[in-house]
Amino acid sequence: MRKTKTSDGLTILNNLIGNDQEMRDLMATESENLKIAKQIYELRTAAGLSQLQLAHKINTTQSVISRLEDADYEGHSLPMLQRIARVLDNNLEVRFVPLNKKNAWHANHAGCAPAAA
């Protein structure tokens, strides 16, 4: 039986990862980091602020904002995210959502794409 070709990145990743739970957990973590970075970037640019301007508004440095907008950054703190949300006229919402371990990454992270630079 021949498999149908696809260009959908999520489908390709799902097929490559298979049932490897450790890899699925890693992908879920990385996906969350990407979503946070992308949201900060999109909110900041929609507000017409540079990284330096946002940094000044929340009393930090431009390099901190740069790190927060990096999908590889893993040091997000709740107080920092709250400060950013307030300055950008947003509420920060943190939720605990039960996972379906079998399809957790694929089902909960569909539509995740890197932010455009």
Wavefront OBJ file of the C-alpha trace (Angstrom):
o trace
v 0.000 0.000 0.000
v 1.398 3.368 -1.042
v 1.267 6.342 1.343
v -0.120 9.644 0.143
v 2.450 12.440 -0.049
v 1.830 15.535 2.038
v 3.459 18.908 2.505
v 1.696 19.541 5.852
v 4.474 20.010 8.392
v 2.409 18.809 11.347
v 1.438 15.619 9.552
v 5.052 14.979 8.568
v 6.251 15.530 12.162
v 3.480 13.360 13.536
v 4.465 10.559 11.162
v 8.159 10.881 12.049
v 7.585 10.970 15.810
v 5.144 8.092 15.846
v 4.544 6.744 19.353
v 7.757 8.116 20.904
v 6.268 9.795 24.011
v 9.528 11.464 25.010
v 9.757 13.106 21.594
v 6.076 14.112 21.727
v 6.628 15.743 25.128
v 9.679 17.613 23.803
v 7.720 18.808 20.777
v 4.880 19.995 23.032
v 7.315 22.016 25.161
v 8.988 23.546 22.126
v 5.619 24.354 20.612
v 4.564 26.209 23.774
v 7.804 28.227 23.738
v 7.177 29.109 20.102
v 3.600 30.202 20.801
v 4.692 32.492 23.663
v 7.501 34.045 21.605
v 5.198 34.565 18.635
v 2.486 36.190 20.754
v 4.921 38.637 22.364
v 6.343 39.562 18.955
v 2.898 40.002 17.376
v 1.515 42.075 20.261
v 4.605 44.287 20.355
v 4.645 44.938 16.614
v 0.861 45.506 16.526
v 1.398 48.174 19.205
v 4.032 49.774 16.974
v 6.796 49.304 19.535
v 10.401 48.344 19.003
v 11.998 45.864 21.374
v 13.793 48.771 23.035
v 10.574 50.757 23.500
v 8.788 47.785 25.066
v 11.799 47.144 27.283
v 11.700 50.724 28.593
v 7.972 50.449 29.313
v 8.470 47.353 31.493
v 11.778 48.462 33.017
v 14.067 45.910 31.420
v 16.550 45.766 28.559
v 16.135 45.206 24.830
v 18.123 41.971 25.095
v 15.528 40.566 27.518
v 12.742 41.297 25.021
v 14.826 39.723 22.263
v 15.238 36.542 24.321
v 11.519 36.435 25.123
v 10.741 36.609 21.393
v 13.147 33.738 20.659
v 11.318 30.413 20.221
v 14.258 28.606 21.859
v 13.983 30.590 25.095
v 12.734 28.546 28.052
v 12.949 31.049 30.929
v 9.558 32.744 30.722
v 8.502 34.019 34.124
v 4.930 34.716 35.051
v 5.693 38.202 36.480
v 7.514 39.222 33.274
v 4.695 37.959 31.056
v 2.184 39.832 33.248
v 4.154 43.083 32.881
v 4.260 42.680 29.108
v 0.546 41.887 28.945
v -0.380 44.970 30.996
v 1.766 47.337 28.920
v 0.291 45.918 25.708
v -3.305 46.192 27.001
v -3.843 42.443 27.317
v -4.714 39.980 30.030
v -2.443 37.009 30.606
v -4.302 33.715 30.895
v -2.653 30.558 32.224
v -4.651 27.352 32.035
v -4.109 23.722 32.902
v -5.562 21.562 30.151
v -5.750 17.758 30.380
v -3.669 16.011 27.766
v -4.631 13.102 25.631
v -1.124 11.607 25.770
v -1.528 9.734 22.500
v -2.180 12.826 20.364
v -1.322 15.670 22.734
v 1.220 17.507 20.618
v -0.492 17.141 17.259
v -4.000 17.931 18.478
v -3.141 20.840 20.776
v -0.577 22.617 18.608
v -2.092 22.619 15.171
v -1.641 25.875 13.333
v 1.544 26.828 15.138
v 3.895 28.600 12.763
v 7.013 30.660 13.362
v 6.621 34.396 13.638
v 7.734 36.359 10.598
v 10.778 38.482 11.265
l 1 2 3 4 5 6 7 8 9 10 11 12 13 14 15 16 17 18 19 20 21 22 23 24 25 26 27 28 29 30 31 32 33 34 35 36 37 38 39 40 41 42 43 44 45 46 47 48 49 50 51 52 53 54 55 56 57 58 59 60 61 62 63 64 65 66 67 68 69 70 71 72 73 74 75 76 77 78 79 80 81 82 83 84 85 86 87 88 89 90 91 92 93 94 95 96 97 98 99 100 101 102 103 104 105 106 107 108 109 110 111 112 113 114 115 116 117
